[in-house]
């Protein structure tokens, strides 16, 4: 058995609660709190050693929210989703306009809002009026 796997197995009891899908609101709130802390540490640095953990937690939160939380979709976010579908873009395609995949995920899931900087850059990228992305 390789050393990395052996170390992970030894520490799994501490890792598992953070990477598993939340089963209830308490688990969900805990994961959101962990994600906020990690995003403060990682920022927009996709090469940060914890960037992969941010992605895993974001994915688990997204799955839970899709099943349990149906937030109202803001018009700016709806426009962004539409453009992503139309152009075949992914969350990581918006590093210049918004930031890391984790930040884009939070915006798409209603945890953050598009700010003025994001709106201006998205409008420029798609050659649209900034009003397209304002709620």
CORVEN-V485835 format. One record per pair of residues at least 6 apart in sequence whose ideal C-beta (glycine too) atoms are under 6 Angstrom apart, sorted by sequence separation. I is the first residue (numbers start at 0). GAP is how many residues later the second one is. D is the distance in Angstrom with one decimal. If there is no record, write none. Layout:
{{I,GAP,D} {I,GAP,D}}
//
This chain:
{{21,6,4.1} {41,6,4.4} {97,6,5.1} {105,6,4.3} {122,7,4.2} {41,8,5.4} {21,9,5.4} {41,9,5.6} {91,9,4.6} {90,10,4.5} {93,10,5.1} {119,10,6.0} {118,11,5.0} {121,11,5.3} {37,12,5.7} {41,12,5.5} {90,13,4.0} {90,14,5.7} {118,14,4.4} {17,16,5.8} {37,16,5.1} {113,19,5.5} {97,20,5.1} {34,22,4.8} {96,24,3.9} {96,25,5.1} {30,26,5.8} {96,28,5.7} {30,30,5.5} {27,36,5.3} {18,37,5.4} {75,38,5.1} {20,39,4.9} {70,39,4.0} {20,42,5.9} {21,42,4.8} {82,43,5.8} {57,44,5.2} {64,44,5.7} {57,47,4.4} {61,47,5.8} {53,48,4.4} {78,53,5.0} {45,54,5.7} {78,54,5.8} {43,55,4.4} {43,56,4.8} {75,57,4.0} {75,58,5.8} {75,59,5.0} {74,60,5.3} {73,61,4.3} {38,63,5.8}}
//
